Amino acid sequence: MRTHERTEITRNGTRAAVLLGADDYDSMLETLESSVTPRWSPSSSAPSTSLLQVMS
């Protein structure tokens, strides 16, 4: 796979998944995580919103 190349996988003609290189995936996650401001719970220092909740 060439750098920054992605492959779309379809199911019954509808895009179902995207395949991309590991470096591009890691970079995308780093960018997403740095742009998300977690909401902090007053009773703990752990974020009350997970990255998966933000992405969905």
C-alpha contacts under 8 A as a table, 3 or more apart, distances in Angstrom:
res1	aa1	res2	aa2	distance
1	M	5	E	6.42
1	M	21	G	6.92
2	R	5	E	5.44
3	T	21	G	7.29
3	T	24	D	7.84
4	H	20	L	7.42
4	H	21	G	7.16
4	H	24	D	6.44
5	E	20	L	6.46
5	E	21	G	7.30
6	R	18	V	6.68
6	R	19	L	5.57
6	R	20	L	4.60
6	R	21	G	7.33
7	T	18	V	5.69
7	T	19	L	5.03
7	T	20	L	6.54
8	E	15	R	6.48
8	E	16	A	7.63
8	E	17	A	6.00
8	E	18	V	4.52
8	E	19	L	6.28
9	I	15	R	5.87
9	I	16	A	5.77
9	I	17	A	5.07
9	I	18	V	5.85
9	I	19	L	7.35
10	T	13	G	5.49
10	T	14	T	5.08
10	T	15	R	4.24
10	T	16	A	5.01
10	T	17	A	6.81
11	R	14	T	5.32
11	R	15	R	6.37
11	R	16	A	5.86
15	R	18	V	7.90
20	L	24	D	6.63
20	L	25	Y	6.56
21	G	24	D	5.32
21	G	25	Y	6.22
22	A	25	Y	5.00
22	A	26	D	6.08
23	D	26	D	5.14
23	D	27	S	6.11
24	D	27	S	5.08
24	D	28	M	6.09
25	Y	28	M	5.07
25	Y	29	L	6.27
26	D	29	L	5.17
26	D	30	E	6.22
27	S	30	E	5.12
27	S	31	T	6.21
28	M	31	T	5.17
28	M	32	L	6.16
29	L	32	L	5.02
29	L	33	E	5.96
30	E	33	E	5.19
30	E	34	S	6.10
31	T	34	S	5.28
31	T	35	S	6.31
32	L	35	S	5.22
32	L	36	V	6.40
33	E	36	V	5.38
33	E	51	L	7.38
34	S	37	T	7.76
38	P	47	P	5.56
38	P	48	S	7.23
38	P	49	T	6.28
38	P	50	S	7.96
39	R	47	P	5.70
39	R	48	S	5.83
39	R	49	T	6.25
40	W	44	S	7.46
40	W	45	S	6.61
40	W	46	A	6.56
40	W	47	P	4.90
40	W	48	S	5.79
41	S	44	S	5.53
41	S	45	S	6.77
41	S	46	A	6.99
41	S	47	P	6.53
41	S	48	S	5.82
42	P	45	S	7.57
47	P	50	S	6.86
49	T	53	Q	6.35
49	T	54	V	7.04
50	S	53	Q	5.27
50	S	54	V	6.52
51	L	54	V	5.09
51	L	55	M	6.18
52	L	55	M	5.11
52	L	56	S	6.31
53	Q	56	S	5.41
